[in-house]
Amino acid sequence: MSGQAVNGDTVSLLKECDSGCKMATDSIEQIGQFVNNQELSEVIAKYNHDHIALGEEIHQMLNDLGEPEQDPGVMAKAFAWMTSQIKMMVKGDTHQAASILTDGCNMGIKSLNEYRNEYRDADEKTTRLCDKLIKMEKNFMGDLEQFL
């Protein structure tokens, strides 16, 4: 992508995917510290690794375009952190951890689909990357079902 003109939709969608990966890894790591179930811990670790790897790919694409990374909004991040902390302190069992992570996946899927539809002129590589992140969230939700 370097050296060629890039449309605004491509940059915007990349930044939203970047923010989504960061929000996911923050939440996964936060919830993971409360989990005592070995099988759930393994699922969480796998998807955390997958989100980090995809995030690195996104960062490289943004760097190649000379664009800064995008962090999640401060208020959204703070609200998610507080909500998760309170829920896990009140009833921090395996079911609750899976429930919080499932809700996060669902929000991510919804947001990413909205951004994908909003930024329709994003290039094919970026659109495929967004689709890959959406699929990852769906797979994570599916793998969490057994813990609900």
Number of C-alpha atoms within 10 A of each C-alpha: 11 11 7 7 8 13 12 13 19 20 20 18 25 28 22 20 29 26 18 25 25 19 21 22 20 17 19 20 13 16 22 21 9 16 20 12 13 10 12 20 16 12 14 24 16 12 19 21 12 16 23 15 13 20 21 14 14 22 20 14 20 21 13 12 16 10 14 11 17 17 15 18 11 9 9 10 15 12 12 16 16 11 11 20 15 11 14 19 10 10 11 17 17 19 18 19 25 23 17 20 23 21 12 19 22 17 14 21 21 13 16 20 15 11 18 23 13 13 19 13 15 21 17 11 13 21 21 12 17 25 17 13 23 21 13 18 23 17 13 20 19 12 16 19 12 10 15 12
